[in-house]
Amino acid sequence: MESKTKRTLVKSAPELWELADEEDRMEIWMGELVGSSRPIAIQVTDRDPERVLAWRCAAPGAHARIAIELADSGFGTAVKITAQHSRIDPAAAIAALEELLDELGSPERRPFAPA
């Protein structure tokens, strides 16, 4: 099954990239997508800095995948997330993707350490 969500966030593509391109975070998001309370090992399948980041579940036979696309959009960045998964309840998958967007857009989530 495929689920999609999209939102414009008031952060730059470099800020969002720094937040998204962390393997530990991607493993947590994969766990949330498949309904696990634990992180799931992933394999990055596409990485085009500040534009596209995609990863899949690393377990043999697993078919879950998440792709994040970033594009400039006025005063922010349009973020499109597409996920392939086998969740029975598509609303649960959309909720996981919306939580991912909430985390990326959160003002408390700043990618750069203060000098």
C-alpha positions in Angstrom: 0.0 0.0 0.0 1.2 3.5 -0.7 0.5 6.5 1.6 1.4 10.2 0.9 1.4 13.4 2.7 2.7 16.9 1.9 3.2 20.1 3.8 5.1 23.4 3.5 7.4 23.9 6.5 8.9 27.3 7.5 12.4 25.9 7.4 15.1 25.9 4.7 16.0 22.8 2.8 19.4 22.7 4.4 17.8 22.8 7.9 15.4 20.0 7.0 18.1 18.0 5.4 20.3 18.1 8.5 17.3 16.9 10.6 16.2 14.1 8.2 19.6 12.7 7.1 20.3 10.9 10.4 20.2 7.1 10.3 19.0 6.8 13.9 16.1 9.1 13.2 15.3 7.2 9.9 15.2 3.9 11.9 12.7 5.4 14.4 10.5 6.7 11.6 10.6 3.3 9.9 9.5 1.7 13.1 6.6 4.1 13.4 5.5 3.5 9.9 5.4 -0.3 10.3 3.8 0.0 13.8 6.8 -1.0 15.9 7.7 0.8 19.1 11.3 0.1 18.3 13.6 1.4 15.6 13.9 -0.7 12.5 17.2 -1.2 10.6 17.2 0.6 7.3 19.1 0.9 4.1 19.3 4.3 2.3 18.3 3.9 -1.3 18.4 7.5 -2.6 20.3 10.5 -1.3 20.4 13.8 -3.2 21.3 16.4 -0.6 18.6 18.9 0.1 16.3 17.4 -2.5 15.6 13.6 -2.0 16.2 11.1 0.8 14.7 7.6 0.6 15.3 4.5 2.6 13.8 1.0 3.0 13.5 -1.6 5.7 16.8 -3.6 5.7 15.2 -6.9 6.9 15.0 -9.6 4.2 11.5 -9.8 2.7 10.3 -6.5 4.2 8.7 -4.1 1.8 8.5 -0.8 3.7 10.0 2.3 2.2 9.9 6.0 2.9 10.9 8.8 0.6 11.2 12.5 1.5 11.3 15.1 -1.3 12.2 18.8 -0.6 11.5 21.8 -2.8 11.7 25.5 -2.3 8.2 27.0 -1.7 8.0 30.7 -1.0 8.9 31.4 2.6 9.7 27.7 3.3 10.2 24.3 1.9 7.5 22.0 0.5 8.0 18.5 2.0 6.4 15.5 0.3 6.6 12.1 1.9 5.7 8.9 0.1 5.7 5.6 1.9 5.2 2.0 0.8 4.0 -0.3 3.6 1.9 -3.3 4.5 -0.1 -1.7 7.3 -3.7 -2.9 7.4 -5.0 0.5 8.6 -3.9 3.2 6.1 -4.9 5.9 8.6 -2.2 4.7 11.0 0.4 5.0 8.2 -0.7 8.6 7.4 -0.6 9.4 11.1 3.0 8.2 11.3 3.9 10.3 8.3 2.1 13.4 9.8 4.1 12.9 13.0 7.3 12.8 10.9 6.3 16.2 9.4 5.4 17.6 12.8 8.9 16.6 14.1 10.7 18.1 11.1 8.6 21.3 11.4 8.9 21.7 15.1 10.6 24.9 16.2 12.3 23.0 19.0 14.1 20.8 16.3 17.0 22.8 15.2 19.7 21.1 13.2 22.6 23.4 13.9 24.4 23.6 17.3 24.8 27.1 18.7 28.3 28.5 18.3 
